[in-house]
C-alpha cells in the first residue's frame, strides 16, 4: 500500500534509509538528522513524499523530493539550519572529515534547477527485506503522478554511476534517461537522470 508520508513516519523512514543506504553520507549523519530532513519534506509546501507500508502497516519504503527543488532547499535551510547543525554535530565529532560535505550541502539550493516546472526526486529507499516486490516502482509512479499534479514538466534525480548497475537499470526501466554525468569533489562518479512528464 502506498500513501503520503506523514511527519509521524519520519523515525521509521530514517531507519529504512539507513538500512537501504548503509555507509552513505546521509546515513552517517544519523537517525536524528534523517528524521529531521524527512519531516522537513513532509511539512514543506513543495515537498512530495510517499511511503510503502508492509503487511503490518509499517513503512518499509519511501520516496521523497520536491517541486521547485531550489525553493524547497532554501526554505528548509532558512527554517531549520540550527536544528540540522545540532543533529549533525555528533557525526562531525565522530568524523571531522564530513565537514566539507556538510558545508557543500548548505550550498545545495544554488545547484538545483529553479522553478515550479521541475521536481527533484531526492531519495528512494526500500528496506532490503522488501526489495524485489515492486514497491520501488510503485513509489516512483506515485511521485511522478504527484509531480504532474503540481504542474511539473520534468523530474530529475542523481545516483552513483559506478558499482550501481541495479539502481541505474531500475531508473532506466522507469523511463528516466541520463542527462549528465559528473564527479563529486570526493571522486564519486554520478549520473543525473531526467524524465519528461506528460
Secondary structure, DSSP 4 states (H G I P E B T S, - for coil): -EEE--GGGHHHHHHHHHHHSTTSHHHHT-HHHHHHHHHHHHHSTTEEEEEEE-TTS-EEEEEEEEESHHHHHHHHHHHHHHHHHHHHHHHHHH-GGGHHHHHHHHTHHHHSPPSTTEEEEEEEEE-GGGTTSSHHHHHHHHHHHHHHHTT-SEEEEEEESTT-HHHHHHHHHTT-EEEEEEE-TT--EEEEEEEE--
